[in-house]
């Protein structure tokens, strides 16, 4: 029993020593104690999840906070370090950005929808059938111009609620393909092809930060991946 207790105490001391070593190394390399990333609701977390895994492995003691703050304002005010967004308009002069992910948008409906059996859905049919969208899609000027088609619009709070209503057969929607792989594979959603656009519909997601901001190693890892 005593030997087991000593062994467990030794393991705790070793972990503490390793943490102290990591903290000391981080101080020398100016590793951030915390990195706050503002996420646009239109940019799914899967676009950066592999990078977050790398951060957790390489910088295990840096705290990561994912925020829903208003991007440009929060970055300029220093409330967040980086923002991941789908641009709605020109980036302000005092912000820098890089494009990091191509979001492909597809049209989907429920299996019971008449759209599911059509090779192409014509514009007149799209206009008269109910479309489901969400607040952030309507508020994004560039996206609203691309995907608001119907004369009947139902608007949800977020994309998860949007997907649920489409699955229930209450309308059709534009959504990022990456959100739908499981639903499409299970058959609870069906991809259909609109007549007005027979090519891929793609938007570039961007990472934004305040101009002249000096990035630490953790932020740099996100920008480079």
N, C-alpha and C positions, 0 to 999 in steps of 0.2 A: 504493500500500500504506500509506504513512504517513498519507495523508488518511483512509483507511478506519479505521485505528487511532484517529486523533484523533476521528473521528465516533463510534466505539463508546465511547470513554472519555467523550465529552461526554454520550452517552445515559445512561451509568452515573451520572455526576455529577448529571444532571437528576433521575434517579429518587431518588438519595440526598437531593437538596434537597427534593423533593416529600415524601419520607418524614419528613424533619426538620420540615417545615412542618405535616404532619398530626399528628405527635407533639406539637408545640407547641400546636396548636389543641386537641388532645385533652386536654392538661394543663389548659388554661384551662377547657374545658367539663366537666372531671372524667370523661372517658371511661374506662371500666373497661379495665385491661390484660388481664383475663381474666374470662370469665363461665362458671360451671359450672352446667350444667342436668342435674338427675337425671331420667331417663326411666323411667316405669312400662312394663314389657314389654307391657302391655295397650294402651298408647296408641301407635299406629304413628307412625313418624317423618314420614310424609306430612302429619300434622296441623300440623306446624310448619315443613316444609321451605321453603315460600315465604317465611316470615319469616326463616329462616336466610340465604336468598339476599339479602334486603334488608339484613341485618346485614353480610354480606360486602361488599356494595357501599358501604354508608354508613360502616362502621367496619372497614376492611380490616386494621387492625393489632391489633384486639382478638382474643385467642385464645379460641376457643370449645371447651369440653370437655363432651361428652355422657357422663354418668355413669350407672351402674346401681345407685348406692347406695340403701339403704333411705330412702325419701323423707322422712318426718316427722323421723326421728332425725337424718338428715344435714343437713336444713335448720336444725333447732334448734341443732345443734352448730356451725353455720357452715361445714360441709364443702362445701356447695353453696349457690348463690344462689337458684335457682328449681327447682321440681319440676313435672313434667308427669305427671299421674296420673289414673286412673279411681278415684274414691273408693270405699273399701270400707266405711267407717263415718264417723261425724261427725268433722269437722276439729277438731283440738285448739284450745283457746282462744287459744294463743299463736301461731297461724298464721293468715294471711289467704289468701284464694283468690278466683279468678274462674273462671267457666265459659267455655271458649273454643272448644269444638268438640263437635258432636253426632255421636257414633259410632252408626251404624246397624248392627245385627247381623242376619245372615241365616243360614238353615239351608242347608247344602250337602252334596252327596253326589257319588259318582263317576257317570259316564254309564252304567255297568253296573248301578248300584243299582236295585232295584225302586222306590225312591222317585222316581226320575227321571221316571217315566211317570204318577205320581199327581197328581191335581188338588190334593188335600189329604191329608196323612199323618196318620192318626188317632193318638191318644195311646197306645193299646195297642201299635201297631206300633213307635212310637218307643221305648217302654220295653223291648221285647225285642230290638231291634237294637243292635249295639255303637255306642257314642258315643266319639268321640275328643275329648279336651280337653287342656289343658296346665297346668303347675304354677301359673302366675300366675292363671289363671282359677279354679282350685279354691281358691286361697288368698284370693281376693277374695270377701268374704262376700256382698256385694250381687249380684255376678255369678253366684256359685255357686248362689244361691237361684233365680235366673232361668233358668239354662240347663243344670243337671244333671238330665237326664231318665231316662236309660237305667239298667237294672239291670246292664249290662255297660259298664264304663268303662275305656278305655285312656288313659293320661296321658303326654304328651310333655313335653320340657323347654320348648319355645317354640312359637310359632304357625307358624313355617316348617316345623318337623318335623310339626306337626299337619296342615298342608295336604298335605304329601307323603303321609302315611298315608291321608288321605281320597281323594286322587287314585288311590292304589293299590287302592281299593275295600275298605279294611279297616274302614270305619265312616263315620258321618255326624258333622257338627259344626256348632256356632255359630261364626261368625267376623265380623269387621268387613267391611262391604261394600267399603270402600276398598282392602282387601288383595287383593280377588278379581277386580277388573275384567278384568285380562288373562286370568286362568284361565277366567272365565266366557265371555269373548269367544272363546277358543280351544276351549272345550268340554271342557276337562279336568276342570272342576267344573260341577255343575248345581245351581242354586238350586231348593229345594222349599219348600212352604208347610205348616207344621204346623197341625193342626186347633185346637190349644189357643190359638193366637194368630194372628189374621188381620189384625192391625194392625202397624205398624212397631214394632220393638223397638229402643229408643234409650237410650243413656246419655250423660251430659254429662261430657266430659273437663275437668279443671281444671288451672290453674296455681296453685301454692302457694308462699308465701314467709313468712319470719319476720316477725311483726308488728313494726311500727315500723322496719323496715329501710329505709334511704334508698337508693333505686334510682338508678343512673347512667343515662346516655342509652341504653346498649345494652340493659339490662334493661327499660327503659321502652319501647323499640321492640317488644320481644317481648310485653309486657303490652298494648300498644295495638293489636296486630295479631292 
